[in-house]
Amino acid sequence: MPPEFINPDVRRFVKGGGMILGIILICAGILIALYPPLLSLIVALTFIFAGIFFIYLGYYYKKVSRRFHDPFIDFFFRT
């Protein structure tokens, strides 16, 4: 019986989605072991998507800072 302090959403994820995620990770590990250039492709795509995400995040905060005058945002995102 799981502890009562664990969130029911987390329990649901571990029961259903956690198993699927584990299987996907094992398959990815096997594919990387059989075809090593796949690792460099995964790392490159991760960097590209992280870069796109941070550019979008900077644009969003700059747009929000024009609406709300927050000194924290003004300090880091000056125009």
SULMOUR-V958585 format. One record per backbone hydrogen bond with DSSP energy under -1.0 kcal/mol. NH is the residue of the N-H (numbers start at 1). CO is the residue of the C=O. If there is no record, write none. Layout:
BEGIN
nh: [NH	NH]
co: [CO	CO]
END
This chain:
BEGIN
nh: [11	12	13	14	15	16	18	20	21	22	23	24	25	26	27	28	29	30	31	32	33	34	35	38	39	41	42	43	44	45	46	47	48	49	50	51	52	53	54	55	56	57	58	59	60	61	62	63	64	65	68	70	74	75	76	77]
co: [7	8	9	10	11	12	13	16	17	18	19	20	21	22	23	24	25	26	27	28	29	30	31	35	36	37	38	39	40	41	42	43	44	45	46	47	48	49	50	51	52	53	54	55	56	57	58	59	60	61	64	68	70	71	72	73]
END
